[in-house]
């Protein structure tokens, strides 16, 4: 195999077709922030990484009666950000699991040091997701995106 063929095979393996313009630099491939060596120890302890915590989805959707959660589209609780009309509980759970395990932002320690906070956008809806130390999802809410609204404060 000659050098030209080897070069063509290498370009194909890199996802760059033969006729592709090579004058523009390739966009860097997005890496998962959790893969940073800084988080190796934290991930080692996350035996429930990306799973929903006990009762977490019910709290996120319907609230816990203590002012946490209640972000379903029909919520009337003052000050709450709401998922867009037509969003389902199953959609939100899928978004949160995806954001928890492959966020768009670097994981940040929660203020009280008992877990992590990550941000990500799925289907145009940006959300913040919180994880406990074991990696389970304990909460989250929509931040922005088409159809995301915030109830006025009381």
CNS distance restraints for C-alpha pairs under 8 A (distance, minus, plus):
assign (resid   1 and name CA) (resid   5 and name CA) 6.23 0.50 0.50
assign (resid   1 and name CA) (resid   6 and name CA) 6.77 0.50 0.50
assign (resid   2 and name CA) (resid   6 and name CA) 6.30 0.50 0.50
assign (resid   3 and name CA) (resid   7 and name CA) 6.07 0.50 0.50
assign (resid   4 and name CA) (resid   8 and name CA) 6.19 0.50 0.50
assign (resid   5 and name CA) (resid   9 and name CA) 6.18 0.50 0.50
assign (resid   6 and name CA) (resid  10 and name CA) 6.13 0.50 0.50
assign (resid   7 and name CA) (resid  11 and name CA) 6.18 0.50 0.50
assign (resid   8 and name CA) (resid  12 and name CA) 6.19 0.50 0.50
assign (resid   8 and name CA) (resid  18 and name CA) 6.63 0.50 0.50
assign (resid   9 and name CA) (resid  13 and name CA) 6.17 0.50 0.50
assign (resid  10 and name CA) (resid  14 and name CA) 6.26 0.50 0.50
assign (resid  11 and name CA) (resid  15 and name CA) 6.29 0.50 0.50
assign (resid  11 and name CA) (resid  16 and name CA) 5.00 0.50 0.50
assign (resid  11 and name CA) (resid  17 and name CA) 6.47 0.50 0.50
assign (resid  11 and name CA) (resid  18 and name CA) 7.17 0.50 0.50
assign (resid  12 and name CA) (resid  16 and name CA) 5.36 0.50 0.50
assign (resid  12 and name CA) (resid  17 and name CA) 5.69 0.50 0.50
assign (resid  12 and name CA) (resid  18 and name CA) 7.40 0.50 0.50
assign (resid  16 and name CA) (resid  20 and name CA) 6.28 0.50 0.50
assign (resid  31 and name CA) (resid  35 and name CA) 7.47 0.50 0.50
assign (resid  32 and name CA) (resid  36 and name CA) 7.71 0.50 0.50
assign (resid  32 and name CA) (resid 102 and name CA) 5.50 0.50 0.50
assign (resid  32 and name CA) (resid 103 and name CA) 6.93 0.50 0.50
assign (resid  32 and name CA) (resid 104 and name CA) 7.82 0.50 0.50
assign (resid  33 and name CA) (resid 102 and name CA) 7.03 0.50 0.50
assign (resid  33 and name CA) (resid 103 and name CA) 6.78 0.50 0.50
assign (resid  33 and name CA) (resid 104 and name CA) 7.51 0.50 0.50
assign (resid  33 and name CA) (resid 105 and name CA) 6.85 0.50 0.50
assign (resid  33 and name CA) (resid 106 and name CA) 5.35 0.50 0.50
assign (resid  33 and name CA) (resid 107 and name CA) 7.10 0.50 0.50
assign (resid  34 and name CA) (resid  39 and name CA) 6.05 0.50 0.50
assign (resid  34 and name CA) (resid  40 and name CA) 7.93 0.50 0.50
assign (resid  34 and name CA) (resid  43 and name CA) 7.74 0.50 0.50
assign (resid  34 and name CA) (resid 101 and name CA) 7.56 0.50 0.50
assign (resid  34 and name CA) (resid 102 and name CA) 7.14 0.50 0.50
assign (resid  34 and name CA) (resid 106 and name CA) 7.47 0.50 0.50
assign (resid  34 and name CA) (resid 107 and name CA) 7.26 0.50 0.50
assign (resid  35 and name CA) (resid  39 and name CA) 7.01 0.50 0.50
assign (resid  35 and name CA) (resid  40 and name CA) 7.50 0.50 0.50
assign (resid  36 and name CA) (resid  40 and name CA) 7.27 0.50 0.50
assign (resid  39 and name CA) (resid  43 and name CA) 6.04 0.50 0.50
assign (resid  40 and name CA) (resid  44 and name CA) 6.18 0.50 0.50
assign (resid  41 and name CA) (resid  45 and name CA) 6.78 0.50 0.50
assign (resid  42 and name CA) (resid  46 and name CA) 6.67 0.50 0.50
assign (resid  42 and name CA) (resid 133 and name CA) 7.72 0.50 0.50
assign (resid  43 and name CA) (resid  49 and name CA) 7.71 0.50 0.50
assign (resid  43 and name CA) (resid 135 and name CA) 7.56 0.50 0.50
assign (resid  45 and name CA) (resid 133 and name CA) 7.20 0.50 0.50
assign (resid  45 and name CA) (resid 134 and name CA) 5.99 0.50 0.50
assign (resid  45 and name CA) (resid 135 and name CA) 7.75 0.50 0.50
assign (resid  46 and name CA) (resid 133 and name CA) 6.42 0.50 0.50
assign (resid  46 and name CA) (resid 134 and name CA) 4.11 0.50 0.50
assign (resid  46 and name CA) (resid 135 and name CA) 4.42 0.50 0.50
assign (resid  46 and name CA) (resid 136 and name CA) 7.61 0.50 0.50
assign (resid  47 and name CA) (resid 134 and name CA) 5.62 0.50 0.50
assign (resid  47 and name CA) (resid 135 and name CA) 6.54 0.50 0.50
assign (resid  48 and name CA) (resid 134 and name CA) 5.53 0.50 0.50
assign (resid  48 and name CA) (resid 135 and name CA) 5.02 0.50 0.50
assign (resid  48 and name CA) (resid 136 and name CA) 5.10 0.50 0.50
assign (resid  49 and name CA) (resid 100 and name CA) 7.89 0.50 0.50
assign (resid  49 and name CA) (resid 101 and name CA) 7.10 0.50 0.50
assign (resid  49 and name CA) (resid 134 and name CA) 6.63 0.50 0.50
assign (resid  49 and name CA) (resid 135 and name CA) 3.89 0.50 0.50
assign (resid  49 and name CA) (resid 136 and name CA) 5.38 0.50 0.50
assign (resid  49 and name CA) (resid 137 and name CA) 7.94 0.50 0.50
assign (resid  50 and name CA) (resid  97 and name CA) 5.23 0.50 0.50
assign (resid  50 and name CA) (resid  98 and name CA) 7.57 0.50 0.50
assign (resid  50 and name CA) (resid 100 and name CA) 5.49 0.50 0.50
assign (resid  50 and name CA) (resid 101 and name CA) 5.49 0.50 0.50
assign (resid  50 and name CA) (resid 135 and name CA) 6.00 0.50 0.50
assign (resid  50 and name CA) (resid 136 and name CA) 5.51 0.50 0.50
assign (resid  50 and name CA) (resid 137 and name CA) 6.24 0.50 0.50
assign (resid  51 and name CA) (resid  97 and name CA) 6.66 0.50 0.50
assign (resid  51 and name CA) (resid 135 and name CA) 7.30 0.50 0.50
assign (resid  51 and name CA) (resid 136 and name CA) 4.96 0.50 0.50
assign (resid  51 and name CA) (resid 137 and name CA) 6.04 0.50 0.50
assign (resid  52 and name CA) (resid  56 and name CA) 6.18 0.50 0.50
assign (resid  52 and name CA) (resid  57 and name CA) 6.91 0.50 0.50
assign (resid  52 and name CA) (resid  93 and name CA) 7.90 0.50 0.50
assign (resid  52 and name CA) (resid  97 and name CA) 7.47 0.50 0.50
assign (resid  52 and name CA) (resid 136 and name CA) 5.52 0.50 0.50
assign (resid  52 and name CA) (resid 137 and name CA) 4.79 0.50 0.50
assign (resid  52 and name CA) (resid 138 and name CA) 6.91 0.50 0.50
assign (resid  53 and name CA) (resid  57 and name CA) 7.78 0.50 0.50
assign (resid  53 and name CA) (resid 136 and name CA) 5.05 0.50 0.50
assign (resid  53 and name CA) (resid 137 and name CA) 5.18 0.50 0.50
assign (resid  53 and name CA) (resid 138 and name CA) 5.42 0.50 0.50
assign (resid  54 and name CA) (resid 138 and name CA) 7.96 0.50 0.50
assign (resid  55 and name CA) (resid  59 and name CA) 6.26 0.50 0.50
assign (resid  56 and name CA) (resid  60 and name CA) 6.09 0.50 0.50
assign (resid  56 and name CA) (resid 137 and name CA) 6.89 0.50 0.50
assign (resid  56 and name CA) (resid 138 and name CA) 5.26 0.50 0.50
assign (resid  56 and name CA) (resid 139 and name CA) 5.98 0.50 0.50
assign (resid  57 and name CA) (resid  61 and name CA) 6.01 0.50 0.50
assign (resid  57 and name CA) (resid  89 and name CA) 7.79 0.50 0.50
assign (resid  57 and name CA) (resid  93 and name CA) 6.92 0.50 0.50
assign (resid  57 and name CA) (resid 139 and name CA) 7.53 0.50 0.50
assign (resid  58 and name CA) (resid  62 and name CA) 5.57 0.50 0.50
assign (resid  58 and name CA) (resid  63 and name CA) 6.81 0.50 0.50
assign (resid  58 and name CA) (resid  64 and name CA) 7.82 0.50 0.50
assign (resid  59 and name CA) (resid  63 and name CA) 4.25 0.50 0.50
assign (resid  59 and name CA) (resid  64 and name CA) 5.06 0.50 0.50
assign (resid  59 and name CA) (resid  68 and name CA) 6.89 0.50 0.50
assign (resid  59 and name CA) (resid  69 and name CA) 5.13 0.50 0.50
assign (resid  59 and name CA) (resid  70 and name CA) 6.52 0.50 0.50
assign (resid  59 and name CA) (resid 139 and name CA) 7.49 0.50 0.50
assign (resid  60 and name CA) (resid  68 and name CA) 7.45 0.50 0.50
assign (resid  60 and name CA) (resid  69 and name CA) 4.16 0.50 0.50
assign (resid  60 and name CA) (resid  70 and name CA) 5.50 0.50 0.50
assign (resid  60 and name CA) (resid  71 and name CA) 6.09 0.50 0.50
assign (resid  60 and name CA) (resid  72 and name CA) 7.77 0.50 0.50
assign (resid  60 and name CA) (resid 139 and name CA) 5.96 0.50 0.50
assign (resid  60 and name CA) (resid 140 and name CA) 6.51 0.50 0.50
assign (resid  60 and name CA) (resid 141 and name CA) 7.18 0.50 0.50
assign (resid  61 and name CA) (resid  69 and name CA) 6.28 0.50 0.50
assign (resid  61 and name CA) (resid  70 and name CA) 4.90 0.50 0.50
assign (resid  61 and name CA) (resid  71 and name CA) 5.32 0.50 0.50
assign (resid  61 and name CA) (resid  72 and name CA) 4.99 0.50 0.50
assign (resid  61 and name CA) (resid  89 and name CA) 6.80 0.50 0.50
assign (resid  62 and name CA) (resid  69 and name CA) 6.54 0.50 0.50
assign (resid  62 and name CA) (resid  70 and name CA) 4.32 0.50 0.50
assign (resid  62 and name CA) (resid  71 and name CA) 6.92 0.50 0.50
assign (resid  62 and name CA) (resid  72 and name CA) 6.64 0.50 0.50
assign (resid  62 and name CA) (resid  75 and name CA) 7.93 0.50 0.50
assign (resid  63 and name CA) (resid  67 and name CA) 6.82 0.50 0.50
assign (resid  63 and name CA) (resid  68 and name CA) 5.52 0.50 0.50
assign (resid  63 and name CA) (resid  69 and name CA) 4.19 0.50 0.50
assign (resid  63 and name CA) (resid  70 and name CA) 3.88 0.50 0.50
assign (resid  63 and name CA) (resid  71 and name CA) 7.47 0.50 0.50
assign (resid  64 and name CA) (resid  68 and name CA) 5.75 0.50 0.50
assign (resid  64 and name CA) (resid  69 and name CA) 6.55 0.50 0.50
assign (resid  64 and name CA) (resid  70 and name CA) 7.57 0.50 0.50
assign (resid  69 and name CA) (resid 139 and name CA) 7.24 0.50 0.50
assign (resid  69 and name CA) (resid 140 and name CA) 7.52 0.50 0.50
assign (resid  69 and name CA) (resid 141 and name CA) 7.43 0.50 0.50
assign (resid  70 and name CA) (resid  75 and name CA) 6.31 0.50 0.50
assign (resid  70 and name CA) (resid  77 and name CA) 7.35 0.50 0.50
assign (resid  70 and name CA) (resid  80 and name CA) 7.28 0.50 0.50
assign (resid  71 and name CA) (resid  75 and name CA) 6.29 0.50 0.50
assign (resid  71 and name CA) (resid  80 and name CA) 6.38 0.50 0.50
assign (resid  71 and name CA) (resid  81 and name CA) 6.04 0.50 0.50
assign (resid  71 and name CA) (resid  82 and name CA) 4.63 0.50 0.50
assign (resid  71 and name CA) (resid  83 and name CA) 6.18 0.50 0.50
assign (resid  71 and name CA) (resid 141 and name CA) 6.60 0.50 0.50
assign (resid  71 and name CA) (resid 142 and name CA) 7.73 0.50 0.50
assign (resid  72 and name CA) (resid  82 and name CA) 5.73 0.50 0.50
assign (resid  72 and name CA) (resid  83 and name CA) 5.77 0.50 0.50
assign (resid  72 and name CA) (resid  87 and name CA) 7.96 0.50 0.50
assign (resid  72 and name CA) (resid  89 and name CA) 7.79 0.50 0.50
assign (resid  73 and name CA) (resid  82 and name CA) 5.17 0.50 0.50
assign (resid  73 and name CA) (resid  83 and name CA) 5.04 0.50 0.50
assign (resid  73 and name CA) (resid  84 and name CA) 5.75 0.50 0.50
assign (resid  73 and name CA) (resid  85 and name CA) 5.24 0.50 0.50
assign (resid  73 and name CA) (resid  86 and name CA) 7.41 0.50 0.50
assign (resid  73 and name CA) (resid  87 and name CA) 7.09 0.50 0.50
assign (resid  74 and name CA) (resid  82 and name CA) 7.80 0.50 0.50
assign (resid  74 and name CA) (resid  85 and name CA) 7.68 0.50 0.50
assign (resid  75 and name CA) (resid  80 and name CA) 7.87 0.50 0.50
assign (resid  75 and name CA) (resid  82 and name CA) 7.12 0.50 0.50
assign (resid  76 and name CA) (resid  80 and name CA) 7.96 0.50 0.50
assign (resid  76 and name CA) (resid 151 and name CA) 6.78 0.50 0.50
assign (resid  77 and name CA) (resid 151 and name CA) 6.90 0.50 0.50
assign (resid  78 and name CA) (resid 151 and name CA) 5.26 0.50 0.50
assign (resid  78 and name CA) (resid 152 and name CA) 5.51 0.50 0.50
assign (resid  78 and name CA) (resid 153 and name CA) 4.58 0.50 0.50
assign (resid  78 and name CA) (resid 154 and name CA) 5.44 0.50 0.50
assign (resid  79 and name CA) (resid 150 and name CA) 6.16 0.50 0.50
assign (resid  79 and name CA) (resid 151 and name CA) 4.89 0.50 0.50
assign (resid  79 and name CA) (resid 152 and name CA) 5.29 0.50 0.50
assign (resid  79 and name CA) (resid 153 and name CA) 4.52 0.50 0.50
assign (resid  79 and name CA) (resid 154 and name CA) 7.41 0.50 0.50
assign (resid  80 and name CA) (resid 150 and name CA) 5.49 0.50 0.50
assign (resid  80 and name CA) (resid 151 and name CA) 5.41 0.50 0.50
assign (resid  80 and name CA) (resid 152 and name CA) 7.88 0.50 0.50
assign (resid  81 and name CA) (resid 141 and name CA) 7.02 0.50 0.50
assign (resid  81 and name CA) (resid 142 and name CA) 6.23 0.50 0.50
assign (resid  81 and name CA) (resid 143 and name CA) 6.95 0.50 0.50
assign (resid  81 and name CA) (resid 148 and name CA) 6.84 0.50 0.50
assign (resid  81 and name CA) (resid 149 and name CA) 5.59 0.50 0.50
assign (resid  81 and name CA) (resid 150 and name CA) 4.14 0.50 0.50
assign (resid  81 and name CA) (resid 151 and name CA) 6.42 0.50 0.50
assign (resid  82 and name CA) (resid 141 and name CA) 7.77 0.50 0.50
assign (resid  82 and name CA) (resid 142 and name CA) 6.55 0.50 0.50
assign (resid  82 and name CA) (resid 148 and name CA) 5.60 0.50 0.50
assign (resid  82 and name CA) (resid 149 and name CA) 5.32 0.50 0.50
assign (resid  82 and name CA) (resid 150 and name CA) 5.99 0.50 0.50
assign (resid  82 and name CA) (resid 151 and name CA) 7.63 0.50 0.50
assign (resid  83 and name CA) (resid  87 and name CA) 6.36 0.50 0.50
assign (resid  83 and name CA) (resid 142 and name CA) 6.12 0.50 0.50
assign (resid  83 and name CA) (resid 147 and name CA) 7.07 0.50 0.50
assign (resid  83 and name CA) (resid 148 and name CA) 5.21 0.50 0.50
assign (resid  83 and name CA) (resid 149 and name CA) 7.15 0.50 0.50
assign (resid  84 and name CA) (resid 146 and name CA) 7.16 0.50 0.50
assign (resid  84 and name CA) (resid 147 and name CA) 4.31 0.50 0.50
assign (resid  84 and name CA) (resid 148 and name CA) 4.87 0.50 0.50
assign (resid  84 and name CA) (resid 149 and name CA) 7.18 0.50 0.50
assign (resid  85 and name CA) (resid 147 and name CA) 6.78 0.50 0.50
assign (resid  87 and name CA) (resid  91 and name CA) 6.59 0.50 0.50
assign (resid  87 and name CA) (resid  92 and name CA) 7.38 0.50 0.50
assign (resid  88 and name CA) (resid  92 and name CA) 6.48 0.50 0.50
assign (resid  89 and name CA) (resid  93 and name CA) 6.24 0.50 0.50
assign (resid  90 and name CA) (resid  94 and name CA) 6.24 0.50 0.50
assign (resid  91 and name CA) (resid  95 and name CA) 6.19 0.50 0.50
assign (resid  92 and name CA) (resid  96 and name CA) 6.04 0.50 0.50
assign (resid  93 and name CA) (resid  97 and name CA) 6.15 0.50 0.50
assign (resid  94 and name CA) (resid  98 and name CA) 6.19 0.50 0.50
assign (resid  95 and name CA) (resid  99 and name CA) 6.03 0.50 0.50
assign (resid  95 and name CA) (resid 122 and name CA) 5.99 0.50 0.50
assign (resid  96 and name CA) (resid 100 and name CA) 5.88 0.50 0.50
assign (resid  96 and name CA) (resid 127 and name CA) 7.84 0.50 0.50
assign (resid  96 and name CA) (resid 129 and name CA) 6.36 0.50 0.50
assign (resid  96 and name CA) (resid 137 and name CA) 7.74 0.50 0.50
assign (resid  96 and name CA) (resid 140 and name CA) 7.54 0.50 0.50
assign (resid  97 and name CA) (resid 101 and name CA) 6.33 0.50 0.50
assign (resid  97 and name CA) (resid 137 and name CA) 7.61 0.50 0.50
assign (resid  98 and name CA) (resid 102 and name CA) 5.85 0.50 0.50
assign (resid  98 and name CA) (resid 103 and name CA) 7.33 0.50 0.50
assign (resid  99 and name CA) (resid 103 and name CA) 4.49 0.50 0.50
assign (resid  99 and name CA) (resid 104 and name CA) 7.32 0.50 0.50
assign (resid  99 and name CA) (resid 118 and name CA) 7.20 0.50 0.50
assign (resid  99 and name CA) (resid 119 and name CA) 6.73 0.50 0.50
assign (resid  99 and name CA) (resid 120 and name CA) 5.33 0.50 0.50
assign (resid  99 and name CA) (resid 121 and name CA) 7.51 0.50 0.50
assign (resid  99 and name CA) (resid 122 and name CA) 7.78 0.50 0.50
assign (resid  99 and name CA) (resid 129 and name CA) 7.08 0.50 0.50
assign (resid 100 and name CA) (resid 118 and name CA) 6.63 0.50 0.50
assign (resid 100 and name CA) (resid 129 and name CA) 6.46 0.50 0.50
assign (resid 100 and name CA) (resid 130 and name CA) 7.75 0.50 0.50
assign (resid 100 and name CA) (resid 131 and name CA) 7.31 0.50 0.50
assign (resid 100 and name CA) (resid 137 and name CA) 7.22 0.50 0.50
assign (resid 103 and name CA) (resid 107 and name CA) 7.62 0.50 0.50
assign (resid 103 and name CA) (resid 118 and name CA) 6.02 0.50 0.50
assign (resid 103 and name CA) (resid 119 and name CA) 5.80 0.50 0.50
assign (resid 103 and name CA) (resid 120 and name CA) 5.10 0.50 0.50
assign (resid 104 and name CA) (resid 118 and name CA) 7.67 0.50 0.50
assign (resid 104 and name CA) (resid 119 and name CA) 5.92 0.50 0.50
assign (resid 104 and name CA) (resid 120 and name CA) 4.66 0.50 0.50
assign (resid 104 and name CA) (resid 121 and name CA) 7.14 0.50 0.50
assign (resid 105 and name CA) (resid 118 and name CA) 6.10 0.50 0.50
assign (resid 105 and name CA) (resid 119 and name CA) 5.48 0.50 0.50
assign (resid 105 and name CA) (resid 120 and name CA) 6.66 0.50 0.50
assign (resid 106 and name CA) (resid 118 and name CA) 6.75 0.50 0.50
assign (resid 107 and name CA) (resid 116 and name CA) 6.16 0.50 0.50
assign (resid 107 and name CA) (resid 117 and name CA) 5.76 0.50 0.50
assign (resid 107 and name CA) (resid 118 and name CA) 4.97 0.50 0.50
assign (resid 107 and name CA) (resid 119 and name CA) 7.93 0.50 0.50
assign (resid 108 and name CA) (resid 116 and name CA) 5.51 0.50 0.50
assign (resid 108 and name CA) (resid 117 and name CA) 5.17 0.50 0.50
assign (resid 108 and name CA) (resid 118 and name CA) 6.44 0.50 0.50
assign (resid 109 and name CA) (resid 113 and name CA) 5.85 0.50 0.50
assign (resid 109 and name CA) (resid 114 and name CA) 7.63 0.50 0.50
assign (resid 109 and name CA) (resid 115 and name CA) 5.96 0.50 0.50
assign (resid 109 and name CA) (resid 116 and name CA) 4.52 0.50 0.50
assign (resid 109 and name CA) (resid 117 and name CA) 6.16 0.50 0.50
assign (resid 110 and name CA) (resid 114 and name CA) 6.28 0.50 0.50
assign (resid 110 and name CA) (resid 115 and name CA) 5.43 0.50 0.50
assign (resid 110 and name CA) (resid 116 and name CA) 4.98 0.50 0.50
assign (resid 110 and name CA) (resid 117 and name CA) 5.80 0.50 0.50
assign (resid 110 and name CA) (resid 130 and name CA) 7.85 0.50 0.50
assign (resid 114 and name CA) (resid 132 and name CA) 6.27 0.50 0.50
assign (resid 114 and name CA) (resid 133 and name CA) 5.93 0.50 0.50
assign (resid 115 and name CA) (resid 130 and name CA) 7.26 0.50 0.50
assign (resid 115 and name CA) (resid 131 and name CA) 5.46 0.50 0.50
assign (resid 115 and name CA) (resid 132 and name CA) 4.29 0.50 0.50
assign (resid 115 and name CA) (resid 133 and name CA) 4.49 0.50 0.50
assign (resid 115 and name CA) (resid 134 and name CA) 7.96 0.50 0.50
assign (resid 115 and name CA) (resid 135 and name CA) 7.75 0.50 0.50
assign (resid 116 and name CA) (resid 130 and name CA) 5.69 0.50 0.50
assign (resid 116 and name CA) (resid 131 and name CA) 5.04 0.50 0.50
assign (resid 116 and name CA) (resid 132 and name CA) 6.46 0.50 0.50
assign (resid 116 and name CA) (resid 133 and name CA) 7.22 0.50 0.50
assign (resid 117 and name CA) (resid 128 and name CA) 6.85 0.50 0.50
assign (resid 117 and name CA) (resid 129 and name CA) 5.77 0.50 0.50
assign (resid 117 and name CA) (resid 130 and name CA) 4.51 0.50 0.50
assign (resid 117 and name CA) (resid 131 and name CA) 6.29 0.50 0.50
assign (resid 118 and name CA) (resid 128 and name CA) 5.72 0.50 0.50
assign (resid 118 and name CA) (resid 129 and name CA) 5.38 0.50 0.50
assign (resid 118 and name CA) (resid 130 and name CA) 6.48 0.50 0.50
assign (resid 119 and name CA) (resid 126 and name CA) 7.11 0.50 0.50
assign (resid 119 and name CA) (resid 127 and name CA) 5.71 0.50 0.50
assign (resid 119 and name CA) (resid 128 and name CA) 4.51 0.50 0.50
assign (resid 119 and name CA) (resid 129 and name CA) 6.24 0.50 0.50
assign (resid 120 and name CA) (resid 126 and name CA) 5.55 0.50 0.50
assign (resid 120 and name CA) (resid 127 and name CA) 5.65 0.50 0.50
assign (resid 120 and name CA) (resid 128 and name CA) 6.73 0.50 0.50
assign (resid 121 and name CA) (resid 125 and name CA) 5.21 0.50 0.50
assign (resid 121 and name CA) (resid 126 and name CA) 4.04 0.50 0.50
assign (resid 121 and name CA) (resid 127 and name CA) 6.20 0.50 0.50
assign (resid 122 and name CA) (resid 126 and name CA) 6.53 0.50 0.50
assign (resid 124 and name CA) (resid 145 and name CA) 5.66 0.50 0.50
assign (resid 124 and name CA) (resid 146 and name CA) 7.04 0.50 0.50
assign (resid 125 and name CA) (resid 142 and name CA) 6.82 0.50 0.50
assign (resid 125 and name CA) (resid 143 and name CA) 7.52 0.50 0.50
assign (resid 125 and name CA) (resid 144 and name CA) 5.94 0.50 0.50
assign (resid 125 and name CA) (resid 145 and name CA) 4.50 0.50 0.50
assign (resid 125 and name CA) (resid 146 and name CA) 6.99 0.50 0.50
assign (resid 125 and name CA) (resid 148 and name CA) 7.64 0.50 0.50
assign (resid 126 and name CA) (resid 142 and name CA) 5.91 0.50 0.50
assign (resid 126 and name CA) (resid 143 and name CA) 5.45 0.50 0.50
assign (resid 126 and name CA) (resid 144 and name CA) 5.22 0.50 0.50
assign (resid 126 and name CA) (resid 145 and name CA) 6.08 0.50 0.50
assign (resid 127 and name CA) (resid 140 and name CA) 6.89 0.50 0.50
assign (resid 127 and name CA) (resid 141 and name CA) 5.54 0.50 0.50
assign (resid 127 and name CA) (resid 142 and name CA) 4.24 0.50 0.50
assign (resid 127 and name CA) (resid 143 and name CA) 5.21 0.50 0.50
assign (resid 127 and name CA) (resid 144 and name CA) 7.22 0.50 0.50
assign (resid 128 and name CA) (resid 140 and name CA) 5.29 0.50 0.50
assign (resid 128 and name CA) (resid 141 and name CA) 5.61 0.50 0.50
assign (resid 128 and name CA) (resid 142 and name CA) 6.49 0.50 0.50
assign (resid 128 and name CA) (resid 143 and name CA) 6.88 0.50 0.50
assign (resid 129 and name CA) (resid 137 and name CA) 7.12 0.50 0.50
assign (resid 129 and name CA) (resid 138 and name CA) 7.86 0.50 0.50
assign (resid 129 and name CA) (resid 139 and name CA) 5.93 0.50 0.50
assign (resid 129 and name CA) (resid 140 and name CA) 4.12 0.50 0.50
assign (resid 129 and name CA) (resid 141 and name CA) 6.73 0.50 0.50
assign (resid 130 and name CA) (resid 137 and name CA) 5.87 0.50 0.50
assign (resid 130 and name CA) (resid 138 and name CA) 5.67 0.50 0.50
assign (resid 130 and name CA) (resid 139 and name CA) 5.15 0.50 0.50
assign (resid 130 and name CA) (resid 140 and name CA) 5.68 0.50 0.50
assign (resid 131 and name CA) (resid 135 and name CA) 5.43 0.50 0.50
assign (resid 131 and name CA) (resid 136 and name CA) 5.34 0.50 0.50
assign (resid 131 and name CA) (resid 137 and name CA) 4.42 0.50 0.50
assign (resid 131 and name CA) (resid 138 and name CA) 5.38 0.50 0.50
assign (resid 131 and name CA) (resid 139 and name CA) 7.16 0.50 0.50
assign (resid 132 and name CA) (resid 136 and name CA) 5.48 0.50 0.50
assign (resid 132 and name CA) (resid 137 and name CA) 6.40 0.50 0.50
assign (resid 132 and name CA) (resid 138 and name CA) 6.16 0.50 0.50
assign (resid 142 and name CA) (resid 148 and name CA) 6.95 0.50 0.50
assign (resid 143 and name CA) (resid 148 and name CA) 7.33 0.50 0.50
assign (resid 144 and name CA) (resid 148 and name CA) 5.66 0.50 0.50
assign (resid 144 and name CA) (resid 149 and name CA) 7.92 0.50 0.50
